[in-house]
Amino acid sequence: MDQENAERQESRGGPVYECVKCGRRVEYRELERYISFRCPFCGYRIFRKVRAPVVKRIKAR
Ligand SMILES: [Zn+2]
């Protein structure tokens, strides 16, 4: 549902933050749009920085 949308968003090297409450990932530039950096999904205000959601699987060989 919403999560699919979030994961479909491509990050272009910008920082990505993850809400510690609901676990949704929000790009920094998306967060900038919201007042006080609140989670657009649950309204929580604590985020942790995560790496850009690059979905790559690296096989050992
Ligand atoms: Zn949240």
N, CA, C, O and the ligand as a Tripos MOL2 file, in Angstrom:
@<TRIPOS>MOLECULE
protein
  245   243    62     0     0
PROTEIN
NO_CHARGES

@<TRIPOS>ATOM
      1 N           0.8480   -1.1930    0.0000 N.3       1 MET1
      2 CA          0.0000    0.0000    0.0000 C.3       1 MET1
      3 C           0.8830    1.2420    0.0000 C.2       1 MET1
      4 O           1.5410    1.5430   -0.9960 O.2       1 MET1
      5 N           0.8960    1.9440    1.0940 N.am      2 ASP2
      6 CA          1.7450    3.1400    1.1440 C.3       2 ASP2
      7 C           3.2180    2.7530    1.1060 C.2       2 ASP2
      8 O           4.0640    3.4600    0.5570 O.2       2 ASP2
      9 N           3.4770    1.6460    1.6900 N.am      3 GLN3
     10 CA          4.8750    1.2570    1.7840 C.3       3 GLN3
     11 C           5.4470    0.9990    0.3930 C.2       3 GLN3
     12 O           6.6130    1.2870    0.1230 O.2       3 GLN3
     13 N           4.6300    0.4660   -0.4610 N.am      4 GLU4
     14 CA          5.1210    0.2340   -1.8070 C.3       4 GLU4
     15 C           5.5200    1.5420   -2.4650 C.2       4 GLU4
     16 O           6.5440    1.6320   -3.1430 O.2       4 GLU4
     17 N           4.7120    2.5280   -2.2580 N.am      5 ASN5
     18 CA          5.0260    3.8360   -2.8080 C.3       5 ASN5
     19 C           6.3570    4.3420   -2.2790 C.2       5 ASN5
     20 O           7.1980    4.8320   -3.0330 O.2       5 ASN5
     21 N           6.5290    4.2180   -0.9980 N.am      6 ALA6
     22 CA          7.7430    4.7420   -0.3890 C.3       6 ALA6
     23 C           8.9650    4.0270   -0.9370 C.2       6 ALA6
     24 O          10.0060    4.6390   -1.1760 O.2       6 ALA6
     25 N           8.8270    2.7490   -1.1270 N.am      7 GLU7
     26 CA          9.9990    2.0140   -1.5720 C.3       7 GLU7
     27 C          10.2380    2.2110   -3.0540 C.2       7 GLU7
     28 O          11.3420    2.0060   -3.5590 O.2       7 GLU7
     29 N           9.1970    2.6080   -3.7300 N.am      8 ARG8
     30 CA          9.3770    2.8110   -5.1540 C.3       8 ARG8
     31 C          10.1030    4.1190   -5.4340 C.2       8 ARG8
     32 O          10.6970    4.3050   -6.4960 O.2       8 ARG8
     33 N          10.0450    5.0010   -4.4790 N.am      9 GLN9
     34 CA         10.7200    6.2820   -4.6650 C.3       9 GLN9
     35 C          12.2210    6.0710   -4.7560 C.2       9 GLN9
     36 O          12.8300    5.3830   -3.9360 O.2       9 GLN9
     37 N          12.7720    6.6650   -5.7450 N.am     10 GLU10
     38 CA         14.2070    6.5160   -5.8840 C.3      10 GLU10
     39 C          14.9280    7.6350   -5.1670 C.2      10 GLU10
     40 O          14.5250    8.7980   -5.1950 O.2      10 GLU10
     41 N          15.9610    7.2560   -4.5530 N.am     11 SER11
     42 CA         16.7770    8.2580   -3.8890 C.3      11 SER11
     43 C          17.9750    8.5820   -4.7630 C.2      11 SER11
     44 O          18.6300    7.6960   -5.3100 O.2      11 SER11
     45 N          18.2370    9.8410   -4.8760 N.am     12 ARG12
     46 CA         19.3710   10.2340   -5.7110 C.3      12 ARG12
     47 C          20.5550   10.6320   -4.8560 C.2      12 ARG12
     48 O          21.1490   11.6930   -5.0470 O.2      12 ARG12
     49 N          20.8780    9.8010   -3.9490 N.am     13 GLY13
     50 CA         22.0480   10.0540   -3.1510 C.3      13 GLY13
     51 C          21.7980   10.9390   -1.9460 C.2      13 GLY13
     52 O          22.7120   11.1820   -1.1570 O.2      13 GLY13
     53 N          20.5820   11.4230   -1.7900 N.am     14 GLY14
     54 CA         20.2770   12.2560   -0.6360 C.3      14 GLY14
     55 C          20.0920   11.4100    0.6030 C.2      14 GLY14
     56 O          19.8560   10.2040    0.5280 O.2      14 GLY14
     57 N          20.2030   12.0600    1.7380 N.am     15 PRO15
     58 CA         20.0180   11.3200    2.9830 C.3      15 PRO15
     59 C          18.5680   10.8570    3.1410 C.2      15 PRO15
     60 O          17.6290   11.5280    2.7150 O.2      15 PRO15
     61 N          18.4260    9.7320    3.7450 N.am     16 VAL16
     62 CA         17.0940    9.1900    3.9740 C.3      16 VAL16
     63 C          16.9160    8.9680    5.4610 C.2      16 VAL16
     64 O          17.8130    8.4750    6.1450 O.2      16 VAL16
     65 N          15.7560    9.3340    5.9450 N.am     17 TYR17
     66 CA         15.4980    9.1660    7.3590 C.3      17 TYR17
     67 C          14.3840    8.1560    7.5700 C.2      17 TYR17
     68 O          13.4550    8.0300    6.7720 O.2      17 TYR17
     69 N          14.5180    7.4550    8.6580 N.am     18 GLU18
     70 CA         13.5130    6.4510    8.9740 C.3      18 GLU18
     71 C          12.8630    6.7940   10.2910 C.2      18 GLU18
     72 O          13.5380    7.0060   11.2980 O.2      18 GLU18
     73 N          11.5700    6.8470   10.2750 N.am     19 CYS19
     74 CA         10.8260    7.1340   11.4900 C.3      19 CYS19
     75 C          11.0230    5.9800   12.4640 C.2      19 CYS19
     76 O          10.8700    4.8130   12.1030 O.2      19 CYS19
     77 N          11.3620    6.3200   13.6940 N.am     20 VAL20
     78 CA         11.6520    5.2540   14.6390 C.3      20 VAL20
     79 C          10.3670    4.6110   15.1540 C.2      20 VAL20
     80 O          10.4030    3.5570   15.7900 O.2      20 VAL20
     81 N           9.2610    5.2350   14.8830 N.am     21 LYS21
     82 CA          8.0110    4.6950   15.3940 C.3      21 LYS21
     83 C           7.3360    3.7690   14.3870 C.2      21 LYS21
     84 O           6.9890    2.6320   14.7040 O.2      21 LYS21
     85 N           7.1600    4.2720   13.1820 N.am     22 CYS22
     86 CA          6.4320    3.4620   12.1990 C.3      22 CYS22
     87 C           7.3720    2.8340   11.1830 C.2      22 CYS22
     88 O           6.9770    1.9550   10.4180 O.2      22 CYS22
     89 N           8.6180    3.2910   11.1810 N.am     23 GLY23
     90 CA          9.5980    2.6420   10.3190 C.3      23 GLY23
     91 C           9.5300    3.0670    8.8640 C.2      23 GLY23
     92 O          10.2170    2.5020    8.0140 O.2      23 GLY23
     93 N           8.7120    4.0500    8.5800 N.am     24 ARG24
     94 CA          8.6370    4.5100    7.1980 C.3      24 ARG24
     95 C           9.8880    5.2990    6.8630 C.2      24 ARG24
     96 O          10.4690    5.9750    7.7120 O.2      24 ARG24
     97 N          10.2780    5.1970    5.6340 N.am     25 ARG25
     98 CA         11.4470    5.9540    5.2140 C.3      25 ARG25
     99 C          11.0180    7.1940    4.4660 C.2      25 ARG25
    100 O          10.1350    7.1540    3.6100 O.2      25 ARG25
    101 N          11.6490    8.2760    4.8000 N.am     26 VAL26
    102 CA         11.3200    9.5460    4.1690 C.3      26 VAL26
    103 C          12.6070   10.2290    3.7460 C.2      26 VAL26
    104 O          13.5690   10.3170    4.5100 O.2      26 VAL26
    105 N          12.6030   10.6990    2.5410 N.am     27 GLU27
    106 CA         13.7810   11.4210    2.0880 C.3      27 GLU27
    107 C          13.8580   12.7720    2.7710 C.2      27 GLU27
    108 O          12.8510   13.3650    3.1560 O.2      27 GLU27
    109 N          15.0580   13.2220    2.9020 N.am     28 TYR28
    110 CA         15.2640   14.5000    3.5750 C.3      28 TYR28
    111 C          14.4750   15.6050    2.8900 C.2      28 TYR28
    112 O          13.8510   16.4350    3.5520 O.2      28 TYR28
    113 N          14.5040   15.6140    1.5930 N.am     29 ARG29
    114 CA         13.8130   16.6810    0.8810 C.3      29 ARG29
    115 C          12.3000   16.5390    1.0510 C.2      29 ARG29
    116 O          11.5650   17.5200    0.9370 O.2      29 ARG29
    117 N          11.8490   15.3410    1.3200 N.am     30 GLU30
    118 CA         10.4330   15.1830    1.5990 C.3      30 GLU30
    119 C          10.1230   15.7240    2.9840 C.2      30 GLU30
    120 O           9.1090   16.3890    3.1950 O.2      30 GLU30
    121 N          11.0010   15.4330    3.9110 N.am     31 LEU31
    122 CA         10.8040   15.9110    5.2750 C.3      31 LEU31
    123 C          10.7560   17.4260    5.3280 C.2      31 LEU31
    124 O          10.0150   18.0170    6.1130 O.2      31 LEU31
    125 N          11.5490   18.0300    4.4910 N.am     32 GLU32
    126 CA         11.6150   19.4950    4.4960 C.3      32 GLU32
    127 C          10.2520   20.1160    4.2390 C.2      32 GLU32
    128 O           9.9700   21.2400    4.6540 O.2      32 GLU32
    129 N           9.4240   19.3640    3.5520 N.am     33 ARG33
    130 CA          8.1140   19.9280    3.2240 C.3      33 ARG33
    131 C           7.2040   20.0030    4.4390 C.2      33 ARG33
    132 O           6.2670   20.8000    4.4870 O.2      33 ARG33
    133 N           7.4970   19.1560    5.4210 N.am     34 TYR34
    134 CA          6.5940   19.0940    6.5580 C.3      34 TYR34
    135 C           7.1070   19.9530    7.6970 C.2      34 TYR34
    136 O           8.3090   20.0830    7.9280 O.2      34 TYR34
    137 N           6.1790   20.5140    8.3750 N.am     35 ILE35
    138 CA          6.5470   21.3810    9.4880 C.3      35 ILE35
    139 C           7.1640   20.5610   10.6190 C.2      35 ILE35
    140 O           6.6560   19.5090   11.0050 O.2      35 ILE35
    141 N           8.2410   21.0650   11.1180 N.am     36 SER36
    142 CA          8.8790   20.4680   12.2910 C.3      36 SER36
    143 C           9.3840   19.0520   12.0510 C.2      36 SER36
    144 O           9.5950   18.2860   12.9910 O.2      36 SER36
    145 N           9.5680   18.7260   10.8020 N.am     37 PHE37
    146 CA         10.1110   17.4040   10.5010 C.3      37 PHE37
    147 C           9.2870   16.2910   11.1130 C.2      37 PHE37
    148 O           9.8320   15.3820   11.7380 O.2      37 PHE37
    149 N           8.0290   16.3530   10.9450 N.am     38 ARG38
    150 CA          7.1960   15.3020   11.5090 C.3      38 ARG38
    151 C           6.9990   14.2140   10.4690 C.2      38 ARG38
    152 O           6.9880   14.4540    9.2620 O.2      38 ARG38
    153 N           6.8510   13.0490   10.9770 N.am     39 CYS39
    154 CA          6.5960   11.9390   10.0760 C.3      39 CYS39
    155 C           5.2510   12.1480    9.3860 C.2      39 CYS39
    156 O           4.2330   12.3330   10.0540 O.2      39 CYS39
    157 N           5.2400   12.1200    8.0770 N.am     40 PRO40
    158 CA          3.9800   12.3380    7.3470 C.3      40 PRO40
    159 C           3.0030   11.1960    7.5400 C.2      40 PRO40
    160 O           1.8350   11.3110    7.1700 O.2      40 PRO40
    161 N           3.4550   10.1140    8.1040 N.am     41 PHE41
    162 CA          2.5740    8.9580    8.2450 C.3      41 PHE41
    163 C           1.9860    8.8700    9.6460 C.2      41 PHE41
    164 O           0.7910    8.6180    9.8050 O.2      41 PHE41
    165 N           2.8180    9.0770   10.6610 N.am     42 CYS42
    166 CA          2.3100    8.8850   12.0200 C.3      42 CYS42
    167 C           2.4950   10.1260   12.8710 C.2      42 CYS42
    168 O           1.9820   10.1850   13.9890 O.2      42 CYS42
    169 N           3.2170   11.1190   12.3680 N.am     43 GLY43
    170 CA          3.3620   12.3560   13.1170 C.3      43 GLY43
    171 C           4.4760   12.3340   14.1430 C.2      43 GLY43
    172 O           4.6700   13.3030   14.8780 O.2      43 GLY43
    173 N           5.1920   11.2560   14.1950 N.am     44 TYR44
    174 CA          6.2930   11.1730   15.1390 C.3      44 TYR44
    175 C           7.4200   12.0960   14.7070 C.2      44 TYR44
    176 O           7.5180   12.4750   13.5410 O.2      44 TYR44
    177 N           8.2600   12.4470   15.6550 N.am     45 ARG45
    178 CA          9.2590   13.4630   15.3290 C.3      45 ARG45
    179 C          10.6820   12.9770   15.5240 C.2      45 ARG45
    180 O          11.6220   13.7710   15.4810 O.2      45 ARG45
    181 N          10.8410   11.7490   15.7270 N.am     46 ILE46
    182 CA         12.1950   11.2390   15.8990 C.3      46 ILE46
    183 C          12.5460   10.3380   14.7240 C.2      46 ILE46
    184 O          11.8600    9.3620   14.4200 O.2      46 ILE46
    185 N          13.6210   10.7030   14.0950 N.am     47 PHE47
    186 CA         14.0540    9.9320   12.9380 C.3      47 PHE47
    187 C          15.4810    9.4750   13.1400 C.2      47 PHE47
    188 O          16.2590   10.0690   13.8860 O.2      47 PHE47
    189 N          15.7830    8.4320   12.4680 N.am     48 ARG48
    190 CA         17.1810    8.0560   12.4420 C.3      48 ARG48
    191 C          17.6150    8.0150   10.9910 C.2      48 ARG48
    192 O          16.8490    7.6760   10.0900 O.2      48 ARG48
    193 N          18.8390    8.3660   10.8080 N.am     49 LYS49
    194 CA         19.3430    8.4690    9.4600 C.3      49 LYS49
    195 C          19.7170    7.0800    8.9480 C.2      49 LYS49
    196 O          20.3970    6.2990    9.6140 O.2      49 LYS49
    197 N          19.2600    6.8230    7.7860 N.am     50 VAL50
    198 CA         19.6180    5.5420    7.1890 C.3      50 VAL50
    199 C          20.2270    5.7970    5.8230 C.2      50 VAL50
    200 O          20.1400    6.8970    5.2780 O.2      50 VAL50
    201 N          20.8190    4.7980    5.3060 N.am     51 ARG51
    202 CA         21.4060    4.9690    3.9800 C.3      51 ARG51
    203 C          20.3070    4.9320    2.9370 C.2      51 ARG51
    204 O          19.2100    4.4310    3.1850 O.2      51 ARG51
    205 N          20.6040    5.4490    1.8150 N.am     52 ALA52
    206 CA         19.6320    5.4490    0.7350 C.3      52 ALA52
    207 C          19.2170    4.0140    0.4410 C.2      52 ALA52
    208 O          20.0390    3.0990    0.4080 O.2      52 ALA52
    209 N          17.9410    3.8530    0.2310 N.am     53 PRO53
    210 CA         17.4100    2.4950    0.0290 C.3      53 PRO53
    211 C          17.8020    1.9030   -1.3090 C.2      53 PRO53
    212 O          16.9890    1.7730   -2.2250 O.2      53 PRO53
    213 N          19.0190    1.5640   -1.3870 N.am     54 VAL54
    214 CA         19.4890    0.9300   -2.6160 C.3      54 VAL54
    215 C          19.2580   -0.5650   -2.5070 C.2      54 VAL54
    216 O          19.7980   -1.2410   -1.6320 O.2      54 VAL54
    217 N          18.4650   -1.0430   -3.3950 N.am     55 VAL55
    218 CA         18.1560   -2.4700   -3.3360 C.3      55 VAL55
    219 C          19.0780   -3.2240   -4.2780 C.2      55 VAL55
    220 O          18.8220   -3.3730   -5.4730 O.2      55 VAL55
    221 N          20.1400   -3.6800   -3.6890 N.am     56 LYS56
    222 CA         21.1010   -4.4260   -4.5030 C.3      56 LYS56
    223 C          21.4930   -5.6890   -3.7540 C.2      56 LYS56
    224 O          21.8180   -5.6720   -2.5670 O.2      56 LYS56
    225 N          21.4510   -6.7180   -4.4570 N.am     57 ARG57
    226 CA         21.9090   -7.9500   -3.8350 C.3      57 ARG57
    227 C          23.2520   -8.3420   -4.4400 C.2      57 ARG57
    228 O          23.4060   -8.4800   -5.6540 O.2      57 ARG57
    229 N          24.1520   -8.5050   -3.5970 N.am     58 ILE58
    230 CA         25.4700   -8.8800   -4.0880 C.3      58 ILE58
    231 C          25.7390  -10.3400   -3.7400 C.2      58 ILE58
    232 O          25.7850  -10.7320   -2.5740 O.2      58 ILE58
    233 N          25.9050  -11.0810   -4.7390 N.am     59 LYS59
    234 CA         26.2020  -12.4880   -4.4960 C.3      59 LYS59
    235 C          27.6730  -12.6600   -4.1710 C.2      59 LYS59
    236 O          28.5380  -11.9250   -4.6470 O.2      59 LYS59
    237 N          27.9100  -13.6270   -3.3690 N.am     60 ALA60
    238 CA         29.2910  -13.8660   -2.9820 C.3      60 ALA60
    239 C          30.1130  -14.2440   -4.2080 C.2      60 ALA60
    240 O          31.2930  -13.9140   -4.3260 O.2      60 ALA60
    241 N          29.4720  -14.9170   -5.0700 N.am     61 ARG61
    242 CA         30.1870  -15.2760   -6.3020 C.3      61 ARG61
    243 C          29.2130  -15.6570   -7.4050 C.2      61 ARG61
    244 O          29.6350  -15.9880   -8.5130 O.2      61 ARG61
    245 ZN          6.2340    7.5330   11.4700 Zn       62 ZN62
@<TRIPOS>BOND
     1     1     2 1
     2     2     3 1
     3     3     4 2
     4     3     5 am
     5     5     6 1
     6     6     7 1
     7     7     8 2
     8     7     9 am
     9     9    10 1
    10    10    11 1
    11    11    12 2
    12    11    13 am
    13    13    14 1
    14    14    15 1
    15    15    16 2
    16    15    17 am
    17    17    18 1
    18    18    19 1
    19    19    20 2
    20    19    21 am
    21    21    22 1
    22    22    23 1
    23    23    24 2
    24    23    25 am
    25    25    26 1
    26    26    27 1
    27    27    28 2
    28    27    29 am
    29    29    30 1
    30    30    31 1
    31    31    32 2
    32    31    33 am
    33    33    34 1
    34    34    35 1
    35    35    36 2
    36    35    37 am
    37    37    38 1
    38    38    39 1
    39    39    40 2
    40    39    41 am
    41    41    42 1
    42    42    43 1
    43    43    44 2
    44    43    45 am
    45    45    46 1
    46    46    47 1
    47    47    48 2
    48    47    49 am
    49    49    50 1
    50    50    51 1
    51    51    52 2
    52    51    53 am
    53    53    54 1
    54    54    55 1
    55    55    56 2
    56    55    57 am
    57    57    58 1
    58    58    59 1
    59    59    60 2
    60    59    61 am
    61    61    62 1
    62    62    63 1
    63    63    64 2
    64    63    65 am
    65    65    66 1
    66    66    67 1
    67    67    68 2
    68    67    69 am
    69    69    70 1
    70    70    71 1
    71    71    72 2
    72    71    73 am
    73    73    74 1
    74    74    75 1
    75    75    76 2
    76    75    77 am
    77    77    78 1
    78    78    79 1
    79    79    80 2
    80    79    81 am
    81    81    82 1
    82    82    83 1
    83    83    84 2
    84    83    85 am
    85    85    86 1
    86    86    87 1
    87    87    88 2
    88    87    89 am
    89    89    90 1
    90    90    91 1
    91    91    92 2
    92    91    93 am
    93    93    94 1
    94    94    95 1
    95    95    96 2
    96    95    97 am
    97    97    98 1
    98    98    99 1
    99    99   100 2
   100    99   101 am
   101   101   102 1
   102   102   103 1
   103   103   104 2
   104   103   105 am
   105   105   106 1
   106   106   107 1
   107   107   108 2
   108   107   109 am
   109   109   110 1
   110   110   111 1
   111   111   112 2
   112   111   113 am
   113   113   114 1
   114   114   115 1
   115   115   116 2
   116   115   117 am
   117   117   118 1
   118   118   119 1
   119   119   120 2
   120   119   121 am
   121   121   122 1
   122   122   123 1
   123   123   124 2
   124   123   125 am
   125   125   126 1
   126   126   127 1
   127   127   128 2
   128   127   129 am
   129   129   130 1
   130   130   131 1
   131   131   132 2
   132   131   133 am
   133   133   134 1
   134   134   135 1
   135   135   136 2
   136   135   137 am
   137   137   138 1
   138   138   139 1
   139   139   140 2
   140   139   141 am
   141   141   142 1
   142   142   143 1
   143   143   144 2
   144   143   145 am
   145   145   146 1
   146   146   147 1
   147   147   148 2
   148   147   149 am
   149   149   150 1
   150   150   151 1
   151   151   152 2
   152   151   153 am
   153   153   154 1
   154   154   155 1
   155   155   156 2
   156   155   157 am
   157   157   158 1
   158   158   159 1
   159   159   160 2
   160   159   161 am
   161   161   162 1
   162   162   163 1
   163   163   164 2
   164   163   165 am
   165   165   166 1
   166   166   167 1
   167   167   168 2
   168   167   169 am
   169   169   170 1
   170   170   171 1
   171   171   172 2
   172   171   173 am
   173   173   174 1
   174   174   175 1
   175   175   176 2
   176   175   177 am
   177   177   178 1
   178   178   179 1
   179   179   180 2
   180   179   181 am
   181   181   182 1
   182   182   183 1
   183   183   184 2
   184   183   185 am
   185   185   186 1
   186   186   187 1
   187   187   188 2
   188   187   189 am
   189   189   190 1
   190   190   191 1
   191   191   192 2
   192   191   193 am
   193   193   194 1
   194   194   195 1
   195   195   196 2
   196   195   197 am
   197   197   198 1
   198   198   199 1
   199   199   200 2
   200   199   201 am
   201   201   202 1
   202   202   203 1
   203   203   204 2
   204   203   205 am
   205   205   206 1
   206   206   207 1
   207   207   208 2
   208   207   209 am
   209   209   210 1
   210   210   211 1
   211   211   212 2
   212   211   213 am
   213   213   214 1
   214   214   215 1
   215   215   216 2
   216   215   217 am
   217   217   218 1
   218   218   219 1
   219   219   220 2
   220   219   221 am
   221   221   222 1
   222   222   223 1
   223   223   224 2
   224   223   225 am
   225   225   226 1
   226   226   227 1
   227   227   228 2
   228   227   229 am
   229   229   230 1
   230   230   231 1
   231   231   232 2
   232   231   233 am
   233   233   234 1
   234   234   235 1
   235   235   236 2
   236   235   237 am
   237   237   238 1
   238   238   239 1
   239   239   240 2
   240   239   241 am
   241   241   242 1
   242   242   243 1
   243   243   244 2
@<TRIPOS>SUBSTRUCTURE
     1 MET1         2 RESIDUE 1 A MET
     2 ASP2         6 RESIDUE 1 A ASP
     3 GLN3        10 RESIDUE 1 A GLN
     4 GLU4        14 RESIDUE 1 A GLU
     5 ASN5        18 RESIDUE 1 A ASN
     6 ALA6        22 RESIDUE 1 A ALA
     7 GLU7        26 RESIDUE 1 A GLU
     8 ARG8        30 RESIDUE 1 A ARG
     9 GLN9        34 RESIDUE 1 A GLN
    10 GLU10       38 RESIDUE 1 A GLU
    11 SER11       42 RESIDUE 1 A SER
    12 ARG12       46 RESIDUE 1 A ARG
    13 GLY13       50 RESIDUE 1 A GLY
    14 GLY14       54 RESIDUE 1 A GLY
    15 PRO15       58 RESIDUE 1 A PRO
    16 VAL16       62 RESIDUE 1 A VAL
    17 TYR17       66 RESIDUE 1 A TYR
    18 GLU18       70 RESIDUE 1 A GLU
    19 CYS19       74 RESIDUE 1 A CYS
    20 VAL20       78 RESIDUE 1 A VAL
    21 LYS21       82 RESIDUE 1 A LYS
    22 CYS22       86 RESIDUE 1 A CYS
    23 GLY23       90 RESIDUE 1 A GLY
    24 ARG24       94 RESIDUE 1 A ARG
    25 ARG25       98 RESIDUE 1 A ARG
    26 VAL26      102 RESIDUE 1 A VAL
    27 GLU27      106 RESIDUE 1 A GLU
    28 TYR28      110 RESIDUE 1 A TYR
    29 ARG29      114 RESIDUE 1 A ARG
    30 GLU30      118 RESIDUE 1 A GLU
    31 LEU31      122 RESIDUE 1 A LEU
    32 GLU32      126 RESIDUE 1 A GLU
    33 ARG33      130 RESIDUE 1 A ARG
    34 TYR34      134 RESIDUE 1 A TYR
    35 ILE35      138 RESIDUE 1 A ILE
    36 SER36      142 RESIDUE 1 A SER
    37 PHE37      146 RESIDUE 1 A PHE
    38 ARG38      150 RESIDUE 1 A ARG
    39 CYS39      154 RESIDUE 1 A CYS
    40 PRO40      158 RESIDUE 1 A PRO
    41 PHE41      162 RESIDUE 1 A PHE
    42 CYS42      166 RESIDUE 1 A CYS
    43 GLY43      170 RESIDUE 1 A GLY
    44 TYR44      174 RESIDUE 1 A TYR
    45 ARG45      178 RESIDUE 1 A ARG
    46 ILE46      182 RESIDUE 1 A ILE
    47 PHE47      186 RESIDUE 1 A PHE
    48 ARG48      190 RESIDUE 1 A ARG
    49 LYS49      194 RESIDUE 1 A LYS
    50 VAL50      198 RESIDUE 1 A VAL
    51 ARG51      202 RESIDUE 1 A ARG
    52 ALA52      206 RESIDUE 1 A ALA
    53 PRO53      210 RESIDUE 1 A PRO
    54 VAL54      214 RESIDUE 1 A VAL
    55 VAL55      218 RESIDUE 1 A VAL
    56 LYS56      222 RESIDUE 1 A LYS
    57 ARG57      226 RESIDUE 1 A ARG
    58 ILE58      230 RESIDUE 1 A ILE
    59 LYS59      234 RESIDUE 1 A LYS
    60 ALA60      238 RESIDUE 1 A ALA
    61 ARG61      242 RESIDUE 1 A ARG
    62 ZN62       245 GROUP 0 **** ****
